[in-house]
Amino acid sequence: MSVEVKLKRATIEDISPIVELLRSNGLPYEDISSKIDYLFVGYAGPRIVGIGGVETYGKYGLLRSLVIEKSLRGKGYGTTFCNKLIEHAKLKGVSEIYILTTTADNFFEKVGFERIERNIAPAIIQETSEFKDLCPVSAVCMRMKLH
């Protein structure tokens, strides 16, 4: 199923709805105001469908905060949004994207991520607030190699 999602770079005015969406879905939000430059708001027409972003560290990326409004899940918005973030990362020179997830590992496998041991992630990714502080050690670590 293919749906259209337009991405708009998040701005400071988007912080409140972003934090609320993350909080209501049990995702880390504590450092999000310092990550605004990496985030996008996804729209289907005038409606916000979700948020997400990729923190970039040279050739490595960390997929962060991808969440779709609950009423729109299972309709293709998450896959479309994720694929657009991956394309954006490629344009930034990213060759590997990492993610930590406690709830969506099956979704990310379908998109093309593979499960890896957390200690395999590059040191620069392991030093992020997501790895060090925000996600529990029980979170599944995943990687996608971009070609």
C-alpha positions, -999 to 999 in steps of 0.1 A, spaced: 0 0 0 15 33 -10 5 66 6 18 101 1 37 117 30 53 152 26 81 160 50 86 194 65 116 202 86 106 207 122 109 241 138 109 254 173 71 259 170 67 222 165 83 212 198 52 211 218 32 188 195 63 167 189 69 162 227 32 153 232 33 128 204 65 112 217 53 112 253 19 97 245 36 69 226 61 61 253 91 73 233 120 94 246 115 131 244 137 146 270 164 158 246 142 165 217 145 203 217 182 199 212 176 176 182 151 198 163 175 202 134 172 165 127 135 161 129 107 163 103 69 165 106 51 143 81 19 155 65 -8 138 44 -26 169 30 -30 193 59 -30 165 85 0 156 106 6 119 103 38 117 124 73 127 131 108 113 128 143 122 120 179 110 115 207 123 136 238 123 113 274 116 124 295 115 93 287 82 75 265 70 104 229 79 111 206 73 141 170 71 133 151 89 160 116 94 172 97 79 142 61 77 154 28 77 134 -5 89 148 -23 59 163 -54 62 141 -32 61 109 -10 31 118 -11 0 95 -20 21 64 15 26 50 24 60 65 52 46 87 69 28 58 66 58 35 79 82 62 108 58 71 118 54 35 119 92 30 141 96 61 164 69 47 166 88 14 173 120 32 201 103 51 216 89 19 217 125 5 236 135 36 263 108 29 251 83 55 260 47 47 247 30 78 216 38 99 211 26 134 180 25 156 170 14 191 135 3 196 115 -13 224 82 -18 205 87 -17 167 115 -41 158 91 -62 136 82 -30 116 118 -20 112 127 -55 100 101 -52 73 116 -19 62 150 -35 59 168 -31 92 186 -61 108 190 -69 145 225 -65 158 242 -66 192 242 -31 207 280 -31 212 285 -35 174 272 0 168 300 25 161 313 44 191 300 77 179 264 62 178 269 46 212 278 80 226 245 96 217 220 105 244 196 79 228 221 51 235 236 63 267 207 77 286 172 75 270 167 40 257 169 10 281 196 -16 276 168 -40 268 160 -20 236 166 -39 203 195 -24 183 191 -25 146 212 -14 116 205 -8 79 234 -6 55 227 18 27 240 12 -8 
